[in-house]
């Protein structure tokens, strides 16, 4: 696109954001040009700040900009339950739900031999350490409901299976609000397997 | 959403971008945290830079970060045609097409008495000055094909109607690639009115 050079640069940069193609980037750039300078500076600053300040929590590897993440720091959380997720996005999703009161453990990926990623490439050792050091009754495996996530969950389940800790997995089934006819076969199969008496 | 404060701030700031709701902002924020620091700094800088450097071209009011915009500066452009658009986005859209070789005039809005905006609220005087000072043969009215855009085009057409300059308006009709059955009645009517012999 022909445009002032600083605008072309801005559009190029905006395209690095997820889900932003050339058209959206152009629209965003035009919008940014119409904002007042303080707002633009604030947006730019927030990006650099977040990137600079946020690091993994030393206990659960959730995102934090303090010494511990807001979950680990919260004394009212139930320390006997650990929910294992692949990434910190998983924590944010579950926290949005607001029902879960236990702790988390962020693996930082999944076990996927097809992609050359074994058990040592995720934070499994750190999880086992935590289980040894504290009295945890239940580990909820909330890895993604895909092939790699399933494999990872199975691997972890076997690893801590005889430690006496209860190991559970999030239910698979029909997404609420979805249409039966649009559900894929595997989801339907899982929903059928997991059916409950009403 | 519960998250580190610098992340909450980033999400709030990202929501100021067009078409970015809370979920997209969250996804963008997570993406930004996974970029390397130089990329984030580059994105932030591009925003502030563009906002700082880009201003209206003193001749046509298109965006520029130099003394004149890239269209006005280009000696090979046809100076006898001026295409009038509501905003600088219009220039970018027409330049993407790449067929038009004339100049532009950015009104900076439209005439809309319903919203309290009269002829003095757009850069009409500047357009008339340009028409007086240079030998322009044709003014193409490319204001938006909505009520305000039509009204603005009609107003300008009447204003320069007896100056001997040819005043044209972009064709209305069926969008290419669209479905006949999804076209609204007014577009169909315009397409019918504007039909051409094959």
Boltz contact constraints between the chains, C-beta under 6 A:
constraints:
  - contact:
      token1: [A, 1]
      token2: [B, 96]
      max_distance: 6.0
  - contact:
      token1: [A, 2]
      token2: [B, 70]
      max_distance: 6.0
  - contact:
      token1: [A, 2]
      token2: [B, 95]
      max_distance: 6.0
  - contact:
      token1: [A, 4]
      token2: [B, 54]
      max_distance: 6.0
  - contact:
      token1: [A, 4]
      token2: [B, 63]
      max_distance: 6.0
  - contact:
      token1: [A, 4]
      token2: [B, 64]
      max_distance: 6.0
  - contact:
      token1: [A, 4]
      token2: [B, 65]
      max_distance: 6.0
  - contact:
      token1: [A, 6]
      token2: [B, 49]
      max_distance: 6.0
  - contact:
      token1: [A, 6]
      token2: [B, 50]
      max_distance: 6.0
  - contact:
      token1: [A, 6]
      token2: [B, 53]
      max_distance: 6.0
  - contact:
      token1: [A, 6]
      token2: [B, 54]
      max_distance: 6.0
  - contact:
      token1: [A, 6]
      token2: [B, 65]
      max_distance: 6.0
  - contact:
      token1: [A, 7]
      token2: [B, 50]
      max_distance: 6.0
  - contact:
      token1: [A, 9]
      token2: [B, 46]
      max_distance: 6.0
  - contact:
      token1: [A, 10]
      token2: [B, 46]
      max_distance: 6.0
  - contact:
      token1: [A, 10]
      token2: [B, 50]
      max_distance: 6.0
  - contact:
      token1: [A, 13]
      token2: [B, 42]
      max_distance: 6.0
  - contact:
      token1: [A, 13]
      token2: [B, 43]
      max_distance: 6.0
  - contact:
      token1: [A, 13]
      token2: [B, 46]
      max_distance: 6.0
  - contact:
      token1: [A, 17]
      token2: [B, 28]
      max_distance: 6.0
  - contact:
      token1: [A, 18]
      token2: [B, 27]
      max_distance: 6.0
  - contact:
      token1: [A, 18]
      token2: [B, 31]
      max_distance: 6.0
  - contact:
      token1: [A, 27]
      token2: [B, 18]
      max_distance: 6.0
  - contact:
      token1: [A, 28]
      token2: [B, 17]
      max_distance: 6.0
  - contact:
      token1: [A, 30]
      token2: [B, 89]
      max_distance: 6.0
  - contact:
      token1: [A, 31]
      token2: [B, 18]
      max_distance: 6.0
  - contact:
      token1: [A, 32]
      token2: [B, 47]
      max_distance: 6.0
  - contact:
      token1: [A, 33]
      token2: [B, 54]
      max_distance: 6.0
  - contact:
      token1: [A, 37]
      token2: [B, 51]
      max_distance: 6.0
  - contact:
      token1: [A, 40]
      token2: [B, 47]
      max_distance: 6.0
  - contact:
      token1: [A, 40]
      token2: [B, 51]
      max_distance: 6.0
  - contact:
      token1: [A, 41]
      token2: [B, 48]
      max_distance: 6.0
  - contact:
      token1: [A, 42]
      token2: [B, 13]
      max_distance: 6.0
  - contact:
      token1: [A, 43]
      token2: [B, 13]
      max_distance: 6.0
  - contact:
      token1: [A, 44]
      token2: [B, 44]
      max_distance: 6.0
  - contact:
      token1: [A, 44]
      token2: [B, 47]
      max_distance: 6.0
  - contact:
      token1: [A, 44]
      token2: [B, 48]
      max_distance: 6.0
  - contact:
      token1: [A, 46]
      token2: [B, 9]
      max_distance: 6.0
  - contact:
      token1: [A, 46]
      token2: [B, 10]
      max_distance: 6.0
  - contact:
      token1: [A, 46]
      token2: [B, 13]
      max_distance: 6.0
  - contact:
      token1: [A, 47]
      token2: [B, 32]
      max_distance: 6.0
  - contact:
      token1: [A, 47]
      token2: [B, 40]
      max_distance: 6.0
  - contact:
      token1: [A, 47]
      token2: [B, 44]
      max_distance: 6.0
  - contact:
      token1: [A, 48]
      token2: [B, 41]
      max_distance: 6.0
  - contact:
      token1: [A, 48]
      token2: [B, 44]
      max_distance: 6.0
  - contact:
      token1: [A, 49]
      token2: [B, 6]
      max_distance: 6.0
  - contact:
      token1: [A, 50]
      token2: [B, 6]
      max_distance: 6.0
  - contact:
      token1: [A, 50]
      token2: [B, 7]
      max_distance: 6.0
  - contact:
      token1: [A, 50]
      token2: [B, 10]
      max_distance: 6.0
  - contact:
      token1: [A, 51]
      token2: [B, 37]
      max_distance: 6.0
  - contact:
      token1: [A, 51]
      token2: [B, 40]
      max_distance: 6.0
  - contact:
      token1: [A, 53]
      token2: [B, 6]
      max_distance: 6.0
  - contact:
      token1: [A, 54]
      token2: [B, 4]
      max_distance: 6.0
  - contact:
      token1: [A, 54]
      token2: [B, 6]
      max_distance: 6.0
  - contact:
      token1: [A, 54]
      token2: [B, 7]
      max_distance: 6.0
  - contact:
      token1: [A, 54]
      token2: [B, 33]
      max_distance: 6.0
  - contact:
      token1: [A, 63]
      token2: [B, 4]
      max_distance: 6.0
  - contact:
      token1: [A, 64]
      token2: [B, 4]
      max_distance: 6.0
  - contact:
      token1: [A, 65]
      token2: [B, 4]
      max_distance: 6.0
  - contact:
      token1: [A, 65]
      token2: [B, 6]
      max_distance: 6.0
  - contact:
      token1: [A, 70]
      token2: [B, 2]
      max_distance: 6.0
  - contact:
      token1: [A, 89]
      token2: [B, 30]
      max_distance: 6.0
  - contact:
      token1: [A, 95]
      token2: [B, 2]
      max_distance: 6.0
  - contact:
      token1: [A, 96]
      token2: [B, 1]
      max_distance: 6.0
